[in-house]
Amino acid sequence: MKYLSISSSRKHISILFFSLLATLNLWAACGKWTSKVTGGTIEYTTTESKNPIKDFNGNYLTVVYLKNLAIKKIGRNSIKKDVNWLLAEGYRVIELNYSKNRNAKALKINEDIIAINDSIAAGSFCGLKNCSQYK
């Protein structure tokens, strides 16, 4: 019977960890996005569905989820529950975190909604893997 040494075991665990990390990085991305509403950058998380759906033209269906707005969230579901449901339905989800910025409210928020829609349509939103593939 052959036994693995401690250093060999660590090597195998390291390989497994980095393989898992690489897989997760293909599934979710985080970063900062320039917001017209806040006048600065806000954090985003993009999560790909395991079974993505596409529209008639073959484009991935994407939902932009606005969280931590200046107004109180309506509804009883947690953000995590909402996002998990959208992912299970096949949508890519981009979460924009406004960190309760005072400008993140009705009417003003439309500027960012238009800007992110334009970025996605142009394939230039940096939170999407292989941006040109997802326009």
C-alpha positions as CSV (number, residue, x, y, z in Angstrom):
1,M,0.0,0.0,0.0
2,K,1.4,3.4,-1.0
3,Y,1.1,6.4,1.3
4,L,1.2,10.0,0.2
5,S,3.6,12.3,2.0
6,I,2.3,15.4,3.7
7,S,3.9,17.6,1.0
8,S,2.4,15.5,-1.8
9,S,-1.1,15.8,-0.1
10,R,-0.7,19.6,0.1
11,K,0.2,19.7,-3.5
12,H,-3.0,17.7,-4.4
13,I,-5.1,19.9,-2.2
14,S,-3.6,23.1,-3.7
15,I,-4.3,21.8,-7.3
16,L,-7.9,21.0,-6.3
17,F,-8.3,24.4,-4.6
18,F,-7.1,26.4,-7.6
19,S,-9.1,24.3,-10.0
20,L,-12.2,25.0,-8.0
21,L,-11.3,28.7,-7.8
22,A,-10.9,28.8,-11.6
23,T,-14.3,27.2,-12.0
24,L,-16.0,29.7,-9.7
25,N,-14.3,32.6,-11.4
26,L,-16.0,31.5,-14.7
27,W,-19.3,31.5,-12.9
28,A,-19.2,34.8,-11.0
29,A,-17.3,38.1,-11.4
30,C,-17.0,41.1,-9.1
31,G,-15.7,44.5,-9.7
32,K,-16.5,48.2,-9.8
33,W,-18.7,50.0,-12.3
34,T,-18.8,53.7,-12.9
35,S,-22.3,55.0,-11.9
36,K,-23.7,58.2,-13.3
37,V,-26.1,58.3,-10.4
38,T,-23.5,58.2,-7.6
39,G,-20.8,60.2,-9.5
40,G,-18.3,57.4,-8.6
41,T,-17.9,53.7,-8.8
42,I,-20.2,51.1,-7.3
43,E,-19.6,47.4,-6.7
44,Y,-21.1,44.8,-8.9
45,T,-21.4,41.0,-9.0
46,T,-22.2,39.1,-12.2
47,T,-23.3,35.6,-11.8
48,E,-23.9,33.2,-14.7
49,S,-26.7,30.7,-14.7
50,K,-25.7,27.0,-14.9
51,N,-28.3,26.6,-17.6
52,P,-28.5,30.0,-19.4
53,I,-31.4,30.9,-21.6
54,K,-31.2,33.0,-24.7
55,D,-33.5,35.3,-26.6
56,F,-34.7,34.9,-30.2
57,N,-31.4,36.4,-31.5
58,G,-29.2,34.1,-29.4
59,N,-28.3,36.7,-26.7
60,Y,-28.1,35.7,-23.1
61,L,-31.0,37.0,-21.0
62,T,-29.7,39.3,-18.3
63,V,-31.4,40.8,-15.2
64,V,-29.8,43.8,-13.5
65,Y,-30.7,43.6,-9.8
66,L,-30.4,47.0,-8.0
67,K,-29.7,46.6,-4.3
68,N,-29.2,48.8,-1.3
69,L,-31.0,51.7,-2.9
70,A,-31.8,54.9,-1.0
71,I,-35.4,53.6,-0.7
72,K,-36.6,50.6,1.3
73,K,-36.8,47.2,-0.5
74,I,-40.3,46.2,-1.3
75,G,-41.1,42.5,-0.9
76,R,-40.4,39.8,1.6
77,N,-37.8,37.7,-0.2
78,S,-34.1,38.2,0.6
79,I,-31.8,39.4,-2.1
80,K,-30.1,36.0,-2.1
81,K,-33.4,34.2,-2.6
82,D,-34.4,36.5,-5.5
83,V,-31.1,36.1,-7.2
84,N,-31.0,32.3,-6.8
85,W,-34.5,32.1,-8.3
86,L,-33.4,34.2,-11.3
87,L,-30.3,32.0,-11.8
88,A,-32.4,28.8,-11.5
89,E,-34.7,30.2,-14.3
90,G,-31.7,30.6,-16.6
91,Y,-31.0,34.4,-16.3
92,R,-27.6,35.9,-15.9
93,V,-27.8,38.3,-12.9
94,I,-25.8,41.5,-12.5
95,E,-26.2,42.9,-9.0
96,L,-25.4,46.6,-8.6
97,N,-24.8,47.6,-5.0
98,Y,-25.6,51.3,-4.4
99,S,-24.7,51.2,-0.7
100,K,-27.7,53.4,0.2
101,N,-26.4,56.3,-1.9
102,R,-28.9,59.2,-1.5
103,N,-29.2,59.6,-5.3
104,A,-30.1,55.9,-5.8
105,K,-33.9,56.4,-6.1
106,A,-36.7,56.7,-8.6
107,L,-36.1,58.9,-11.7
108,K,-32.4,59.4,-11.0
109,I,-31.6,55.7,-11.1
110,N,-32.9,55.6,-14.7
111,E,-29.5,57.1,-15.9
112,D,-27.7,54.0,-14.7
113,I,-30.3,51.6,-16.0
114,I,-29.9,53.1,-19.5
115,A,-26.1,53.2,-19.2
116,I,-25.8,49.5,-18.2
117,N,-28.3,48.4,-20.9
118,D,-26.2,50.2,-23.4
119,S,-23.0,48.6,-22.1
120,I,-24.5,45.1,-22.2
121,A,-25.9,45.7,-25.7
122,A,-22.5,46.9,-26.9
123,G,-20.7,43.9,-25.3
124,S,-18.6,46.3,-23.2
125,F,-19.8,45.6,-19.7
126,C,-16.6,44.3,-18.0
127,G,-18.5,42.0,-15.7
128,L,-19.4,39.6,-18.4
129,K,-16.9,36.9,-19.4
130,N,-16.0,37.1,-23.1
131,C,-18.0,40.3,-23.4
132,S,-18.4,40.1,-27.2
133,Q,-20.0,36.7,-26.8
134,Y,-22.8,38.2,-24.6
135,K,-24.0,41.2,-26.5
